[in-house]
Amino acid sequence: MRRRRRPNWPIILVCLGLLALFCGYVFGLPLVLSHASPVWRETSSLPHVDPTPIIQQMRFRSFEFLVAAWFFMFGASIGSFLNVVIYRSPQGLSLLGSSRCPFCRSKIRSYHNIPVFAWIALRGRCRDCRLPISSRYPVIEFATGLIFVVLAIFELFLAGENLPADYGDLRLNITWLMGRVPLDLVAVFLYHATLLSILLSWAMIKFDGHVLPRFYMFLALAVGLAVPAVNGSVQPVSWVSTVPAWIAEYGWMVRLDTSVVGLAVGLVTGLAFSSIRVVNKPSPTQRPGYVRDAMAMFGIVGLYLGWQAVLSVVGIVACARLLSALGTAGKPETGRFGAKPPFGGDSKSAIPSSIVFIYLLLAAAAQILLWDQLAQATWWPGPNCSALAVAVVAAMAALLTLAADGIERLSLPSGDIPE
């Protein structure tokens, strides 16, 4: 007797949710705005402007939704490749070849390799051996897709309003179909998406207890140096208010110098930040790798965003570490992060050290999205800040890091405090 096939409710619910989101954005939002606009015009003192016809609004909304969906799937596909990099590169395996089940080693079919949706459709299990596949794979794919969508909204849909520079007023809309593509904004978007993708993969490699592969670090360095030399618009903030004359003579160096100075400041910042830690530090044999990886991650932030952004990011990371230490004070170590290190080691050192790299990823994303607002503040590192503000933020980051380590030290049992 043929076995009755049950409906795949997880993927059905996901498709229904996407359909509801599409209908709400394309049809519901224009209808709500059309009914609210007469009330808004009566209470507003601004001059009257004829509203856009509702049919045209729906057309624009559908275009925006489909483009955003394309960016999400493009980013999720990058996240699928990052999963391969995270798993294979620390072990020295080739990044080429088909994806396989980690248990039965059977080849994953192409239609089962669709980011996020395939894992949901398979209910998180291998199609052949039915053993569970880690939920981290779709989470990384979803996170990467979300990164691409959010960056596209801020830097393409909104014409770079988050950036401390003027890239014109040409936004991602129907005019793109007529060939008017803002190439500078596209370059900035791809540059920042590359940075956050690299930081995401590096944070997960550290979370797994590995050191960062040298080839991967050199590749990120090469991309970070090559792009500003070709298109200087990817660096909206110069490292100095007045570019030296000998640099200004060479157009390709006008923003490349910003990347080089940012890299140098990032390396020093990573060295100082990793050396400040007095508790939860790795064993002596692992410490050189931790310091090197911290220097690499802060250095790559400086390379892609400039030295002012490095100091801003380290300030955000220090605040996040202190809040995390206050929130987890007095709790068991293994309960703080929900799992022990997957490749062995001391749970009191490996997990807290790797969490710092996740904080750095989130801080870099916040810096990009809030860059214009942060750059206008004279009390925060940016093009308008003073030397005193830079010194204050650096000192604050050092003190907050020491305070976080002290709180974590007090929360450990007395026998676990390192010598």
C-alpha positions, 0 to 999 in steps of 0.5 A: 500500500502506498504511503500517504504523503503529508503536507509540508507545513513549514514551507507552506507557512513560510510561503503564506507569510511571504504572500501576506507580506507582499500583499501588505506592502504592495496593496495594504500600505498604499491604501492606508497612506491614501486614506491617511493623506487627507487627514495629514494635509488638514493638520499639516502647515506644509504646502499642498502636494498632489498625491501619487495615484494609488495604482502607481504607488502599487506599481512602485511598491511591487518593484521595490518588494521584488528588488528587495527579494532579489537582494535577499536571495543574492545575499543568502546565496553568498551566505551559503558559500560562507557556510562552505568557507567557515567549515572547510577553510580552517581545515585546509579543505578545497572550497570547490566541489559539491556540498555533501551531508556531514554524516552520510556524505551523500551529494546534496541535490541542487534543488535542495541547496536553495538558501534558507528555503531548502532547509525549511522544506527538508525540516532540517534533515538530510534527504537521504539519511534523515539525520539532523542538519545544524540550524546554523546553516540557514541562520547564516544564510538568513543573516547574510541575506538580511545584511544585503537587504538592509544595506540596499535599503540604506545605500541604494533605495535611500541614496546613501542617506546613512553615509557622511558624503553626498552621492547624488539623489538617484535612488534605486527605482524605476529609473534604473530600468532606463540605464541611470545606475548610480555606480558610486553607490553600487560600489559602496554597497558592494564594498560594505557588503563584502566587509560585513560578509567577511566579518560574519565568516570570521566571527563564526570561524572563531566561534568554532574555536579555529584561528583565521586562515592566512589566505583568507586574511590576505584575500580580504586585505587585497580586496580592501586595498584594490577597490579604493585604488580603482574607485575612491568613492567607497571611502566617504571620509578622508583620514585627514581634513587636507590631503597632502599635495604629494598624494593629491597629485595621484588620483588613485591615491586620494582614498587609498591612503585612507585605507592604509592609515585605517589599516594601521590604526586598526592593527594597533587598536586590535593589539591594544584591545586584545592585550587589555584582556586580563581574564577569560584569555586563552591558554599561552599556546592559543594566545598568539592566535587570538591576538593575531585574529583580533588585530586582523578583524580590527585592521580589516574594519579600519581598511574598509571604513577608515581610522575614525570608524575603528575607534567608533567600533571599538567604543561600541564593542567595549560598551557591548562587552560591559553590558554583556558582563553585567547581564551575565554576572553570577550565571554559570559559564556554560549557561551564558552562551548555551553550548560548550566549544564545539572543538574542545577547550575550556568553556570559560575561555573559548566562548567569551573570546569568540563573542567579542568578534560577534560584537565587532560584527554588530558594531561594524554594521551599526557604524555603517548604518549610523555613519552620517549621524555619528560623523556629525557628532563632535564628541565621537570619532569622525571627520569633525571631532577633535583630538581630545574626543579621540583620546576620551573615546580611546580611554573610555574603551580601555576602561570599559574593557577592564571593567568588563573583565573585572566583572567576569573575574568576580563572577568566576569561582575562586578556583577558576581565576587564572594565575 
